[in-house]
Amino acid sequence: MSAKTKIVVLHMKEVVYTVVFLVLALLLGVLLFLMFGPQKAGSASAVGDARYQPGVYASTIAIHENTFDVEVTVDSSRIKAIRLVNLSESTTAMFPLMEPTLDDLASQIYTTQSLDDISYSEENKYTSLILINAISTALKKAEV
């Protein structure tokens, strides 16, 4: 049995160039996979974040003999508007804190897009609770 020994002579410069090009090719492959591979988590979660059926939803509030509605406008993922409708002048005169309280609550809801951790003052606590319950009821109708 004769063993033929082969001697291979490599120039160090060629070895370094080959390693650098292999690393660059590997990085290019990873970059292409990240760009054109499976959808990005951000775009997939944007579709997955569809929390509401877009539209306008109302919830009725009845206080004594006065009734009016809280109307909530939503798109697929955000609360866009909250307002009082069918609010008569007599109801406004009897319950003057309704509109300012709703404005305060609505600004907090627009910022957080949630009904959790909403703050309100002690002097209009019950008005705030009534409005939050009505907004919650309207949002439950809007949920997907």
N, CA and C atoms as a LAMMPS dump frame, in Angstrom:
ITEM: TIMESTEP
0
ITEM: NUMBER OF ATOMS
432
ITEM: BOX BOUNDS ff ff ff
-5.0000000000000000e+02 5.0000000000000000e+02
-5.0000000000000000e+02 5.0000000000000000e+02
-5.0000000000000000e+02 5.0000000000000000e+02
ITEM: ATOMS id mol type element x y z
1 1 1 N 0.825 -1.151 0
2 1 2 C 0 0 0
3 1 3 C 0.884 1.233 0
4 2 1 N 0.713 1.969 -1.01
5 2 2 C 1.537 3.164 -1.056
6 2 3 C 0.66 4.367 -0.783
7 3 1 N 1.108 5.199 0.031
8 3 2 C 0.369 6.408 0.365
9 3 3 C 0.992 7.551 -0.402
10 4 1 N 0.169 8.181 -1.15
11 4 2 C 0.653 9.331 -1.894
12 4 3 C 0.385 10.57 -1.06
13 5 1 N 1.364 11.186 -0.635
14 5 2 C 1.236 12.381 0.18
15 5 3 C 1.176 13.582 -0.742
16 6 1 N 0.185 14.39 -0.514
17 6 2 C 0.051 15.608 -1.3
18 6 3 C 0.331 16.786 -0.389
19 7 1 N 1.073 17.642 -0.846
20 7 2 C 1.378 18.853 -0.091
21 7 3 C 0.679 20.011 -0.786
22 8 1 N -0.126 20.72 -0.004
23 8 2 C -0.86 21.856 -0.525
24 8 3 C -0.255 23.106 0.1
25 9 1 N 0.075 24.03 -0.724
26 9 2 C 0.654 25.283 -0.24
27 9 3 C -0.388 26.378 -0.436
28 10 1 N -0.773 27.016 0.661
29 10 2 C -1.746 28.111 0.612
30 10 3 C -1.049 29.392 1.034
31 11 1 N -1.365 30.402 0.34
32 11 2 C -0.848 31.7 0.739
33 11 3 C -1.786 32.264 1.792
34 12 1 N -1.244 32.813 2.837
35 12 2 C -2.046 33.337 3.945
36 12 3 C -3.03 34.412 3.476
37 13 1 N -2.614 35.196 2.512
38 13 2 C -3.464 36.259 1.984
39 13 3 C -4.735 35.664 1.378
40 14 1 N -4.642 34.592 0.669
41 14 2 C -5.8 33.951 0.051
42 14 3 C -6.747 33.364 1.099
43 15 1 N -6.193 32.803 2.156
44 15 2 C -7.011 32.233 3.229
45 15 3 C -7.809 33.341 3.92
46 16 1 N -7.18 34.445 4.21
47 16 2 C -7.858 35.567 4.872
48 16 3 C -8.96 36.111 3.982
49 17 1 N -8.67 36.301 2.672
50 17 2 C -9.69 36.802 1.754
51 17 3 C -10.885 35.84 1.678
52 18 1 N -10.629 34.575 1.656
53 18 2 C -11.698 33.582 1.581
54 18 3 C -12.579 33.63 2.834
55 19 1 N -11.973 33.728 4.007
56 19 2 C -12.739 33.799 5.258
57 19 3 C -13.571 35.076 5.303
58 20 1 N -12.99 36.199 4.888
59 20 2 C -13.733 37.476 4.894
60 20 3 C -14.925 37.387 3.947
61 21 1 N -14.726 36.843 2.751
62 21 2 C -15.841 36.739 1.802
63 21 3 C -16.916 35.766 2.289
64 22 1 N -16.54 34.711 2.969
65 22 2 C -17.534 33.782 3.526
66 22 3 C -18.366 34.468 4.625
67 23 1 N -17.712 35.231 5.472
68 23 2 C -18.437 35.962 6.533
69 23 3 C -19.384 36.988 5.925
70 24 1 N -18.921 37.724 4.918
71 24 2 C -19.793 38.699 4.256
72 24 3 C -20.98 38.022 3.565
73 25 1 N -20.741 36.885 2.931
74 25 2 C -21.83 36.149 2.289
75 25 3 C -22.839 35.667 3.324
76 26 1 N -22.357 35.223 4.469
77 26 2 C -23.246 34.779 5.535
78 26 3 C -24.08 35.947 6.063
79 27 1 N -23.456 37.095 6.267
80 27 2 C -24.201 38.277 6.728
81 27 3 C -25.23 38.728 5.694
82 28 1 N -24.875 38.684 4.424
83 28 2 C -25.825 39.042 3.374
84 28 3 C -27.012 38.075 3.362
85 29 1 N -26.734 36.794 3.551
86 29 2 C -27.817 35.809 3.602
87 29 3 C -28.761 36.059 4.764
88 30 1 N -28.211 36.373 5.941
89 30 2 C -29.043 36.659 7.115
90 30 3 C -29.864 37.92 6.879
91 31 1 N -29.25 38.947 6.307
92 31 2 C -29.965 40.196 6.031
93 31 3 C -31.111 39.975 5.048
94 32 1 N -30.858 39.22 4
95 32 2 C -31.919 38.934 3.029
96 32 3 C -33.056 38.122 3.658
97 33 1 N -32.7 37.178 4.516
98 33 2 C -33.735 36.394 5.199
99 33 3 C -34.601 37.285 6.088
100 34 1 N -33.982 38.196 6.82
101 34 2 C -34.745 39.081 7.701
102 34 3 C -35.62 40.053 6.916
103 35 1 N -35.126 40.489 5.764
104 35 2 C -35.903 41.455 4.976
105 35 3 C -37.045 40.794 4.213
106 36 1 N -36.768 39.647 3.608
107 36 2 C -37.755 39.048 2.714
108 36 3 C -38.323 37.733 3.222
109 37 1 N -37.916 37.325 4.392
110 37 2 C -38.394 36.073 4.967
111 37 3 C -39.806 36.235 5.519
112 38 1 N -40.124 35.533 6.593
113 38 2 C -41.449 35.654 7.203
114 38 3 C -41.739 37.102 7.581
115 39 1 N -43.018 37.441 7.598
116 39 2 C -43.418 38.81 7.894
117 39 3 C -42.844 39.28 9.204
118 40 1 N -42.572 40.568 9.245
119 40 2 C -42.044 41.159 10.475
120 40 3 C -43.087 41.067 11.575
121 41 1 N -42.629 41.011 12.82
122 41 2 C -43.539 40.913 13.958
123 41 3 C -44.415 42.154 14.058
124 42 1 N -43.896 43.323 13.67
125 42 2 C -44.67 44.563 13.763
126 42 3 C -45.884 44.55 12.847
127 43 1 N -45.69 44.117 11.6
128 43 2 C -46.821 44.106 10.687
129 43 3 C -47.801 42.986 11.026
130 44 1 N -47.302 41.873 11.509
131 44 2 C -48.195 40.781 11.896
132 44 3 C -48.997 41.17 13.125
133 45 1 N -48.384 41.881 14.057
134 45 2 C -49.115 42.276 15.247
135 45 3 C -50.092 43.4 14.949
136 46 1 N -49.801 44.205 13.911
137 46 2 C -50.747 45.263 13.559
138 46 3 C -52.056 44.65 13.075
139 47 1 N -51.95 43.574 12.311
140 47 2 C -53.161 42.884 11.879
141 47 3 C -53.784 42.162 13.064
142 48 1 N -52.966 41.597 13.927
143 48 2 C -53.451 40.866 15.083
144 48 3 C -54.019 41.781 16.157
145 49 1 N -53.693 43.078 16.092
146 49 2 C -54.17 44.02 17.089
147 49 3 C -55.581 44.528 16.804
148 50 1 N -56.232 44.005 15.816
149 50 2 C -57.589 44.429 15.508
150 50 3 C -58.473 44.056 16.694
151 51 1 N -58.693 45.042 17.542
152 51 2 C -59.45 44.796 18.761
153 51 3 C -60.93 45.11 18.583
154 52 1 N -61.235 46.006 17.66
155 52 2 C -62.61 46.481 17.511
156 52 3 C -63.088 46.328 16.075
157 53 1 N -64.391 46.209 15.958
158 53 2 C -65.043 46.292 14.662
159 53 3 C -65.268 47.785 14.419
160 54 1 N -64.675 48.369 13.376
161 54 2 C -64.803 49.814 13.173
162 54 3 C -66.263 50.252 13.089
163 55 1 N -66.548 51.384 13.721
164 55 2 C -67.896 51.92 13.686
165 55 3 C -68.173 52.831 14.86
166 56 1 N -69.442 53.165 15.019
167 56 2 C -69.903 54.031 16.112
168 56 3 C -70.835 53.202 16.981
169 57 1 N -70.54 53.153 18.272
170 57 2 C -71.31 52.343 19.207
171 57 3 C -71.818 53.228 20.332
172 58 1 N -73.033 52.969 20.769
173 58 2 C -73.644 53.806 21.794
174 58 3 C -74.08 52.958 22.981
175 59 1 N -74.105 53.621 24.113
176 59 2 C -74.589 53.014 25.339
177 59 3 C -75.479 54.039 26.021
178 60 1 N -76.63 53.605 26.481
179 60 2 C -77.599 54.523 27.084
180 60 3 C -77.374 54.641 28.576
181 61 1 N -77.471 55.886 29.049
182 61 2 C -77.402 56.171 30.48
183 61 3 C -78.759 56.711 30.892
184 62 1 N -79.332 56.134 31.926
185 62 2 C -80.611 56.598 32.452
186 62 3 C -80.401 57.062 33.888
187 63 1 N -80.597 58.356 34.118
188 63 2 C -80.5 58.911 35.465
189 63 3 C -81.85 59.539 35.77
190 64 1 N -82.503 59.015 36.773
191 64 2 C -83.88 59.403 37.111
192 64 3 C -84.742 59.228 35.874
193 65 1 N -85.343 60.289 35.366
194 65 2 C -86.178 60.165 34.168
195 65 3 C -85.467 60.673 32.928
196 66 1 N -84.199 60.989 33.052
197 66 2 C -83.418 61.514 31.935
198 66 3 C -82.575 60.405 31.327
199 67 1 N -82.64 60.305 30.014
200 67 2 C -81.798 59.334 29.322
201 67 3 C -81.003 60.053 28.236
202 68 1 N -79.79 59.614 28.075
203 68 2 C -78.927 60.112 27.004
204 68 3 C -77.921 59.024 26.685
205 69 1 N -77.198 59.206 25.589
206 69 2 C -76.285 58.179 25.111
207 69 3 C -74.843 58.658 25.154
208 70 1 N -73.967 57.7 25.395
209 70 2 C -72.538 57.924 25.22
210 70 3 C -72.18 57.202 23.931
211 71 1 N -71.618 57.943 22.998
212 71 2 C -71.295 57.4 21.686
213 71 3 C -69.775 57.277 21.568
214 72 1 N -69.309 56.078 21.223
215 72 2 C -67.884 55.808 21.098
216 72 3 C -67.605 55.425 19.646
217 73 1 N -66.662 56.135 19.031
218 73 2 C -66.26 55.849 17.662
219 73 3 C -64.903 55.17 17.696
220 74 1 N -64.81 54.006 17.025
221 74 2 C -63.565 53.248 17.018
222 74 3 C -63.198 52.853 15.595
223 75 1 N -61.885 52.677 15.37
224 75 2 C -61.45 51.992 14.161
225 75 3 C -60.962 50.615 14.594
226 76 1 N -60.216 49.915 13.794
227 76 2 C -59.896 48.529 14.118
228 76 3 C -59.02 48.362 15.357
229 77 1 N -58.27 49.401 15.724
230 77 2 C -57.373 49.235 16.871
231 77 3 C -57.377 50.404 17.842
232 78 1 N -58.117 51.461 17.55
233 78 2 C -58.056 52.658 18.388
234 78 3 C -59.439 53.206 18.692
235 79 1 N -59.519 53.865 19.844
236 79 2 C -60.713 54.621 20.205
237 79 3 C -60.498 56.022 19.654
238 80 1 N -61.369 56.45 18.768
239 80 2 C -61.156 57.716 18.08
240 80 3 C -61.934 58.868 18.689
241 81 1 N -63.151 58.618 19.177
242 81 2 C -63.967 59.708 19.707
243 81 3 C -64.957 59.177 20.734
244 82 1 N -65.212 60.015 21.722
245 82 2 C -66.223 59.707 22.737
246 82 3 C -67.027 60.982 22.945
247 83 1 N -68.349 60.868 22.854
248 83 2 C -69.172 62.067 23.045
249 83 3 C -70.539 61.703 23.6
250 84 1 N -71.197 62.709 24.138
251 84 2 C -72.555 62.55 24.647
252 84 3 C -73.531 62.97 23.563
253 85 1 N -74.57 62.177 23.344
254 85 2 C -75.602 62.519 22.368
255 85 3 C -76.959 62.432 23.05
256 86 1 N -77.917 63.119 22.476
257 86 2 C -79.284 63.188 23.009
258 86 3 C -79.301 63.76 24.424
259 87 1 N -78.398 64.675 24.688
260 87 2 C -78.312 65.305 26.008
261 87 3 C -79.156 66.571 25.967
262 88 1 N -80.273 66.555 26.675
263 88 2 C -81.176 67.704 26.647
264 88 3 C -80.648 68.824 27.54
265 89 1 N -81.206 69.991 27.368
266 89 2 C -80.792 71.137 28.181
267 89 3 C -81.151 70.934 29.647
268 90 1 N -82.268 70.29 29.901
269 90 2 C -82.647 70.05 31.294
270 90 3 C -81.675 69.073 31.959
271 91 1 N -81.23 68.067 31.22
272 91 2 C -80.258 67.134 31.767
273 91 3 C -78.924 67.845 32.014
274 92 1 N -78.532 68.7 31.104
275 92 2 C -77.293 69.463 31.274
276 92 3 C -77.381 70.37 32.491
277 93 1 N -78.563 70.956 32.71
278 93 2 C -78.746 71.837 33.872
279 93 3 C -78.758 71.032 35.174
280 94 1 N -79.364 69.844 35.141
281 94 2 C -79.447 69.041 36.358
282 94 3 C -78.121 68.349 36.695
283 95 1 N -77.359 67.996 35.666
284 95 2 C -76.092 67.292 35.863
285 95 3 C -74.983 68.055 35.126
286 96 1 N -74.545 69.165 35.684
287 96 2 C -73.584 70.01 34.974
288 96 3 C -72.177 69.404 34.868
289 97 1 N -71.894 68.372 35.619
290 97 2 C -70.553 67.785 35.581
291 97 3 C -70.38 66.746 34.478
292 98 1 N -71.463 66.375 33.789
293 98 2 C -71.375 65.312 32.786
294 98 3 C -70.379 65.646 31.674
295 99 1 N -70.547 66.789 31.037
296 99 2 C -69.696 67.125 29.895
297 99 3 C -68.238 67.352 30.288
298 100 1 N -67.945 68.149 31.337
299 100 2 C -66.527 68.312 31.693
300 100 3 C -65.864 67.011 32.147
301 101 1 N -66.621 66.185 32.845
302 101 2 C -66.069 64.905 33.297
303 101 3 C -65.778 64.003 32.102
304 102 1 N -66.693 63.962 31.135
305 102 2 C -66.473 63.156 29.945
306 102 3 C -65.26 63.661 29.168
307 103 1 N -65.099 64.97 29.062
308 103 2 C -63.936 65.515 28.359
309 103 3 C -62.637 65.078 29.035
310 104 1 N -62.61 65.115 30.362
311 104 2 C -61.416 64.698 31.102
312 104 3 C -61.141 63.208 30.912
313 105 1 N -62.177 62.395 31.032
314 105 2 C -62.011 60.95 30.855
315 105 3 C -61.595 60.614 29.424
316 106 1 N -62.217 61.287 28.458
317 106 2 C -61.925 61.006 27.054
318 106 3 C -60.471 61.323 26.724
319 107 1 N -59.948 62.407 27.253
320 107 2 C -58.545 62.729 26.968
321 107 3 C -57.61 61.656 27.53
322 108 1 N -57.93 61.117 28.695
323 108 2 C -57.112 60.033 29.259
324 108 3 C -57.237 58.753 28.433
325 109 1 N -58.449 58.466 27.985
326 109 2 C -58.686 57.255 27.196
327 109 3 C -57.99 57.354 25.845
328 110 1 N -58.022 58.537 25.203
329 110 2 C -57.337 58.704 23.918
330 110 3 C -55.839 58.474 24.075
331 111 1 N -55.287 58.928 25.192
332 111 2 C -53.85 58.794 25.42
333 111 3 C -53.457 57.345 25.671
334 112 1 N -54.185 56.666 26.556
335 112 2 C -53.804 55.295 26.929
336 112 3 C -54.471 54.226 26.076
337 113 1 N -55.54 54.564 25.371
338 113 2 C -56.334 53.609 24.597
339 113 3 C -56.811 52.452 25.468
340 114 1 N -57.112 52.771 26.724
341 114 2 C -57.548 51.754 27.656
342 114 3 C -58.418 52.4 28.729
343 115 1 N -59.259 51.595 29.355
344 115 2 C -60.068 52.084 30.471
345 115 3 C -59.418 51.776 31.809
346 116 1 N -58.248 51.17 31.778
347 116 2 C -57.533 50.843 33.008
348 116 3 C -56.786 52.064 33.523
349 117 1 N -56.688 52.17 34.834
350 117 2 C -55.91 53.221 35.503
351 117 3 C -56.326 54.636 35.108
352 118 1 N -57.615 54.862 35.022
353 118 2 C -58.109 56.205 34.74
354 118 3 C -58.301 56.907 36.069
355 119 1 N -57.804 58.127 36.144
356 119 2 C -57.924 58.863 37.399
357 119 3 C -59.046 59.896 37.277
358 120 1 N -59.693 60.123 38.393
359 120 2 C -60.756 61.124 38.453
360 120 3 C -60.783 61.673 39.867
361 121 1 N -61.334 62.866 40.003
362 121 2 C -61.35 63.491 41.324
363 121 3 C -62.484 62.934 42.171
364 122 1 N -62.358 63.081 43.454
365 122 2 C -63.372 62.575 44.39
366 122 3 C -64.691 63.34 44.263
367 123 1 N -64.636 64.576 43.846
368 123 2 C -65.876 65.36 43.786
369 123 3 C -66.788 64.947 42.635
370 124 1 N -66.259 64.329 41.598
371 124 2 C -67.126 63.805 40.538
372 124 3 C -66.873 62.315 40.306
373 125 1 N -66.702 61.606 41.401
374 125 2 C -66.42 60.175 41.366
375 125 3 C -67.571 59.39 40.741
376 126 1 N -68.776 59.637 41.185
377 126 2 C -69.921 58.861 40.711
378 126 3 C -70.255 59.188 39.255
379 127 1 N -70.11 60.436 38.885
380 127 2 C -70.31 60.804 37.482
381 127 3 C -69.285 60.085 36.608
382 128 1 N -68.046 60.054 37.059
383 128 2 C -66.99 59.364 36.307
384 128 3 C -67.276 57.878 36.188
385 129 1 N -67.702 57.261 37.269
386 129 2 C -67.997 55.825 37.231
387 129 3 C -69.147 55.509 36.28
388 130 1 N -70.171 56.347 36.279
389 130 2 C -71.298 56.136 35.363
390 130 3 C -70.818 56.226 33.92
391 131 1 N -69.997 57.23 33.624
392 131 2 C -69.508 57.409 32.26
393 131 3 C -68.547 56.285 31.855
394 132 1 N -67.682 55.867 32.753
395 132 2 C -66.753 54.776 32.442
396 132 3 C -67.518 53.483 32.167
397 133 1 N -68.554 53.215 32.945
398 133 2 C -69.37 52.018 32.7
399 133 3 C -70.058 52.084 31.343
400 134 1 N -70.551 53.25 30.991
401 134 2 C -71.221 53.398 29.684
402 134 3 C -70.22 53.243 28.542
403 135 1 N -69.02 53.815 28.69
404 135 2 C -67.989 53.664 27.66
405 135 3 C -67.574 52.202 27.549
406 136 1 N -67.451 51.543 28.666
407 136 2 C -67.082 50.119 28.679
408 136 3 C -68.147 49.281 27.97
409 137 1 N -69.395 49.574 28.212
410 137 2 C -70.483 48.835 27.558
411 137 3 C -70.443 49.041 26.051
412 138 1 N -70.196 50.28 25.619
413 138 2 C -70.115 50.558 24.174
414 138 3 C -68.906 49.838 23.561
415 139 1 N -67.787 49.822 24.274
416 139 2 C -66.589 49.141 23.749
417 139 3 C -66.786 47.625 23.682
418 140 1 N -67.551 47.065 24.6
419 140 2 C -67.835 45.626 24.55
420 140 3 C -68.638 45.285 23.29
421 141 1 N -69.51 46.19 22.885
422 141 2 C -70.255 45.975 21.643
423 141 3 C -69.331 46.026 20.434
424 142 1 N -68.251 46.8 20.542
425 142 2 C -67.343 46.995 19.42
426 142 3 C -66.277 45.915 19.313
427 143 1 N -66.063 45.145 20.371
428 143 2 C -64.982 44.161 20.388
429 143 3 C -65.185 43.093 19.321
430 144 1 N -64.063 42.659 18.789
431 144 2 C -64.086 41.625 17.733
432 144 3 C -64.225 40.269 18.38
